[in-house]
């Protein structure tokens, strides 16, 4: 859990709830206003036109980029030139190909640090067998966690 900022320490729980209620109302009012503005803008013909221009430009740029990369690699494979154009650089990477099962078996014997625990799967299993075949080194720790009601409107001061 994160540490409470000093500005809120020493305040009563009731005051903090009132403060949160006001902040949530401010947040909701701002979100509602923003949604209204966005709804108006969404109908603006100029916005729609430029959204279309942007989508087309992105799509075409991606296609041209791929063509440049493809052609650059082809030229490199033909003549070994890693700089087929002033704006294009060829970089070679080394990709490994291996059988995952064999790699896991090898790591279990020679490089156990490479094997990682799937924490989610382990905890799901540990919970499932907790009452039937508990794992000896797993213990339960009850941790209290507070939640705050989403509707705090009853804690707002009435506006006059």
C-alpha positions in Angstrom: 0.0 0.0 0.0 1.3 3.5 -0.8 2.1 6.0 1.9 -0.5 8.7 2.5 0.7 12.2 1.6 1.4 14.4 4.6 -1.4 16.8 3.6 -4.0 14.1 4.5 -2.5 12.7 7.7 -4.2 13.9 10.8 -7.6 14.4 9.1 -10.6 12.5 10.4 -11.9 9.7 8.2 -15.2 11.6 7.9 -13.4 14.7 6.5 -11.5 12.6 4.0 -14.7 11.0 2.8 -16.2 14.5 2.3 -13.1 15.6 0.5 -13.2 12.5 -1.8 -16.9 13.1 -2.5 -16.2 16.7 -3.6 -13.2 15.5 -5.8 -15.3 12.8 -7.4 -18.1 15.3 -8.2 -15.5 17.7 -9.7 -14.1 14.8 -11.7 -17.6 13.7 -13.0 -18.5 17.3 -13.9 -15.3 17.6 -15.9 -15.8 14.3 -17.6 -19.4 15.2 -18.5 -18.3 18.5 -19.9 -15.5 16.9 -21.9 -17.9 14.3 -23.3 -20.2 17.2 -24.5 -17.4 19.0 -26.2 -16.1 15.8 -27.8 -19.6 14.9 -29.0 -19.9 18.3 -30.7 -16.4 18.0 -32.3 -17.2 14.5 -33.5 -19.8 16.0 -35.8 -17.5 18.7 -37.2 -17.1 18.1 -41.0 -13.5 19.6 -40.9 -12.5 17.2 -38.1 -14.0 14.3 -40.0 -12.1 15.3 -43.1 -8.8 15.6 -41.4 -9.3 12.3 -39.5 -9.7 10.7 -42.9 -6.6 12.4 -44.2 -4.7 11.2 -41.2 -5.9 7.6 -41.4 -5.0 7.5 -45.2 -1.5 9.1 -44.6 -0.8 6.6 -41.7 -1.8 3.6 -43.8 0.1 4.7 -46.9 3.2 5.6 -44.8 3.2 2.1 -43.3 2.9 0.5 -46.7 5.7 2.6 -48.1 7.9 2.0 -45.0 7.5 -1.8 -45.5 8.4 -1.5 -49.2 11.5 0.5 -48.3 12.6 -2.1 -45.8 11.9 -5.0 -48.1 13.8 -3.3 -51.0 16.7 -2.4 -48.6 17.1 -6.0 -47.5 16.9 -7.2 -51.1 19.7 -4.8 -52.1 21.8 -5.9 -49.0 21.3 -9.6 -49.9 22.5 -8.8 -53.5 25.5 -6.7 -52.8 26.2 -6.6 -49.0 25.7 -2.9 -48.8 24.4 -2.0 -45.3 23.6 1.6 -46.4 21.7 1.1 -49.7 20.3 4.7 -49.3 21.3 7.6 -47.1 18.1 7.2 -45.2 18.2 3.4 -45.0 20.4 1.3 -42.7 20.5 -2.5 -42.7 21.1 -4.0 -39.3 21.6 -7.7 -38.8 20.2 -9.6 -35.8 20.7 -13.1 -34.8 17.5 -15.1 -34.2 17.7 -18.4 -32.3 15.6 -21.4 -33.2 15.1 -24.2 -30.7 12.6 -26.7 -29.3 11.1 -25.2 -26.2 10.7 -28.5 -24.4 14.4 -29.3 -25.0 15.4 -25.9 -23.8 13.4 -26.2 -20.6 14.9 -29.6 -19.9 18.4 -28.3 -20.6 17.8 -25.3 -18.3 16.5 -27.4 -15.4 19.9 -29.2 -15.4 22.4 -26.5 -16.4 20.7 -23.0 -15.9 17.9 -23.2 -13.4 17.8 -19.4 -13.0 16.4 -19.2 -16.5 13.2 -21.0 -15.4 10.6 -18.5 -14.1 7.7 -19.2 -11.8 4.3 -18.5 -13.4 3.1 -16.8 -10.2 -0.5 -16.5 -11.3 -0.8 -20.3 -12.2 1.1 -21.3 -9.0 -1.2 -19.2 -6.7 -4.3 -20.4 -8.5 -3.2 -24.0 -7.9 -2.1 -23.4 -4.3 -5.6 -21.9 -3.6 -7.3 -24.9 -5.3 -5.5 -27.5 -3.2 -5.4 -25.5 0.0 -7.9 -27.8 1.8 -7.1 -31.1 0.1 -3.4 -31.2 -0.4 -1.8 -28.0 0.9 1.6 -27.0 -0.3 3.8 -27.1 2.9 5.7 -23.8 2.3 2.6 -21.8 1.4 0.9 -19.9 4.2 -2.3 -17.8 4.2 -2.0 -14.1 5.2 -5.2 -12.2 5.7 -4.7 -8.6 4.6 -7.4 -6.1 5.4 -8.3 -3.8 2.4 -10.7 -0.9 2.6 -13.0 0.0 -0.2 -15.0 3.3 -0.6 -18.5 3.4 -1.9 -18.7 4.8 -5.4 -21.7 6.9 -4.6 -20.6 9.6 -2.1 -23.3 12.1 -3.1 -24.8 11.9 0.4 -21.6 13.3 1.8 -21.6 16.5 -0.3 -22.5 19.8 1.3 -25.8 21.1 -0.2 -25.1 23.9 -2.7 -26.9 27.1 -1.8 
